[in-house]
Structures are given as structure tokens and as C-alpha cells.
Amino acid sequence: MKDKESAQVPDIIKERYNSSYEAYMGVKFNQYADNVCEIELKIEPKHLNIGNSVHGGVINALCDIALSGAVTCNYVNKAESVVTMQMNVNFLRPGFEGDTLTARGEIVKKGGTICYVEGEVRNQKGELLAKASGDWFIKKPRV
């Protein structure tokens, strides 16, 4: 896994990483604790659309990973799991090959079974590429 030391990603996530979509994309975890998840992706040709800008699906995936991560960092070592209920992404600016994109998600409101999370994607210049928000369902274990 390509995580930074400061990310303190739990072993269970490291174990799942190698066969994950995150690994395929090339995502690195920068922060994974205290209701916040920050990830990073160096843009390669495989991330581009036919117009040579970052595909919207890549931006959407970065938002989903970061926002979901903000929730899972609280539940990953327990029996609970989380599922995206809905997510809205507003695309504000394109990204390009060679850019390093950083996506950050943070819990705004945590309930008993639902979390509301907001986040964003920025390039290496700090320019805002996308804003996202959504709801995540916390699946309790069946007894």
C-alpha cells in the first residue's frame, strides 16, 4: 500500500487495499482518522477522458473514497460497515495528466445509523476541482 506514515491506516484496510479499486487507481492515503480521510492521486493517461482531461468518473471515485473513508475510519475495526446512500458531486474545474489531486472528506453530522459527509478535490496548486456531499449508512452487525 502506498500510504504515508502519518496516515496510520489500520491493518484491515492495508490488507484489503491490494485487491481494491483504490489500488488499481493508484490512490495514496494521507490522513485516515478522526472523522477525516484525505487521499491523493497522481494523474496518469489511464485517468483521462477522450478530451485529455481527468474523467469525471475518476473525480467521482476520489470523492466516494475520501468521503466514505471519513466514515469508515471510525468503524473499520468494529463489526459495522458503511454503504454510500447518495452522493452529489459538483465539477468546477478540469484536471490534467501530471496533476496530483487531493480529495478530502469530513463528517459533518453523525447519527446512529447515518452520517452526512462533505468533501472536495483540489489540484497541486490548491485549485478547487470538485465539491461533494452525501449520506452514508452504517450497517450494524446482525445478531
C-alpha positions as CSV (number, residue, x, y, z in Angstrom):
1,M,0.0,0.0,0.0
2,K,1.3,3.4,-0.9
3,D,0.2,5.2,2.3
4,K,2.3,7.9,4.1
5,E,3.4,7.2,7.7
6,S,1.1,9.9,9.1
7,A,-2.0,8.3,7.6
8,Q,-2.0,5.5,10.2
9,V,-4.2,3.3,8.1
10,P,-5.4,0.3,10.0
11,D,-4.1,-3.2,9.0
12,I,-7.5,-4.4,7.9
13,I,-7.6,-1.6,5.2
14,K,-4.0,-2.3,4.2
15,E,-4.9,-6.0,3.7
16,R,-7.9,-5.1,1.5
17,Y,-6.0,-2.4,-0.5
18,N,-4.1,-4.7,-2.9
19,S,-7.2,-6.1,-4.5
20,S,-9.2,-2.9,-4.3
21,Y,-10.3,-0.3,-6.8
22,E,-8.2,2.2,-4.9
23,A,-5.1,0.2,-5.7
24,Y,-6.0,0.0,-9.3
25,M,-6.4,3.8,-9.5
26,G,-3.2,4.4,-7.6
27,V,-4.7,6.2,-4.6
28,K,-2.4,7.0,-1.6
29,F,-3.9,7.7,1.9
30,N,-2.6,10.9,3.5
31,Q,-5.0,11.0,6.5
32,Y,-7.3,8.4,7.9
33,A,-8.5,9.3,11.4
34,D,-10.8,11.5,13.5
35,N,-13.7,11.7,11.0
36,V,-11.4,12.8,8.2
37,C,-10.0,11.0,5.2
38,E,-7.6,12.6,2.8
39,I,-6.3,10.8,-0.3
40,E,-4.0,11.6,-3.2
41,L,-3.8,10.5,-6.8
42,K,-1.1,11.3,-9.4
43,I,-3.0,11.6,-12.8
44,E,-1.8,9.2,-15.5
45,P,-3.1,8.7,-19.0
46,K,-5.4,5.9,-17.8
47,H,-7.3,8.6,-15.8
48,L,-8.1,10.8,-18.8
49,N,-11.2,11.1,-21.0
50,I,-11.1,11.5,-24.8
51,G,-10.7,15.3,-24.3
52,N,-7.4,14.7,-22.4
53,S,-8.8,16.0,-19.0
54,V,-9.4,13.8,-15.9
55,H,-12.5,11.7,-16.5
56,G,-15.5,12.7,-14.3
57,G,-15.7,9.1,-13.1
58,V,-12.2,9.4,-11.6
59,I,-13.2,12.6,-9.8
60,N,-16.4,11.0,-8.6
61,A,-14.5,7.9,-7.4
62,L,-12.0,10.1,-5.5
63,C,-14.9,11.8,-3.7
64,D,-16.6,8.5,-2.9
65,I,-13.3,7.0,-1.5
66,A,-12.5,10.1,0.6
67,L,-16.0,10.7,1.9
68,S,-16.5,7.0,2.7
69,G,-13.1,6.9,4.3
70,A,-14.2,9.7,6.7
71,V,-16.9,7.4,7.9
72,T,-15.0,4.0,7.8
73,C,-12.0,5.4,9.8
74,N,-14.4,5.3,12.8
75,Y,-15.9,1.8,12.1
76,V,-13.4,-0.3,10.3
77,N,-12.1,-2.2,13.3
78,K,-15.6,-3.0,14.6
79,A,-18.3,-5.2,13.2
80,E,-20.0,-2.3,11.4
81,S,-19.5,-1.5,7.8
82,V,-20.7,1.5,5.7
83,V,-22.5,2.0,2.5
84,T,-23.0,5.1,0.3
85,M,-26.7,6.0,0.3
86,Q,-26.3,9.0,-2.0
87,M,-23.6,11.4,-3.1
88,N,-23.7,14.7,-5.1
89,V,-20.6,15.9,-6.9
90,N,-20.3,19.4,-8.4
91,F,-17.5,19.6,-11.0
92,L,-15.9,23.0,-11.0
93,R,-12.6,22.8,-13.0
94,P,-10.8,20.1,-15.0
95,G,-7.7,18.2,-14.0
96,F,-5.0,17.1,-16.4
97,E,-2.3,14.5,-16.9
98,G,0.6,15.0,-14.4
99,D,-1.6,16.8,-11.8
100,T,-1.6,15.5,-8.3
101,L,-5.2,15.6,-7.0
102,T,-6.1,15.6,-3.3
103,A,-9.5,14.6,-2.1
104,R,-10.7,15.2,1.4
105,G,-13.8,14.0,3.2
106,E,-15.0,15.0,6.6
107,I,-18.0,14.0,8.7
108,V,-20.4,17.0,9.3
109,K,-23.1,15.2,11.2
110,K,-23.0,11.7,12.7
111,G,-26.2,10.0,13.7
112,G,-26.9,6.5,15.0
113,T,-27.0,4.9,11.5
114,I,-26.5,7.7,9.0
115,C,-23.6,10.1,8.6
116,Y,-23.6,13.3,6.5
117,V,-20.2,13.9,4.9
118,E,-18.8,16.8,2.8
119,G,-15.6,17.0,0.8
120,E,-13.6,18.4,-2.1
121,V,-11.0,17.7,-4.7
122,R,-8.1,20.1,-5.3
123,N,-5.1,20.0,-7.6
124,Q,-1.4,20.6,-6.5
125,K,-1.9,24.4,-7.0
126,G,-4.8,24.3,-4.5
127,E,-7.4,25.0,-7.1
128,L,-10.8,23.5,-6.4
129,L,-11.9,20.9,-8.9
130,A,-15.0,19.5,-7.3
131,K,-17.2,19.7,-4.2
132,A,-19.1,16.7,-2.9
133,S,-21.6,15.8,-0.2
134,G,-23.6,12.7,0.7
135,D,-25.1,10.3,3.2
136,W,-23.5,7.1,4.4
137,F,-25.4,4.3,6.1
138,I,-23.7,2.5,9.0
139,K,-24.6,-1.2,8.8
140,K,-24.9,-2.7,12.2
141,P,-24.0,-6.4,12.6
142,R,-26.9,-8.9,12.7
143,V,-27.1,-10.8,15.9
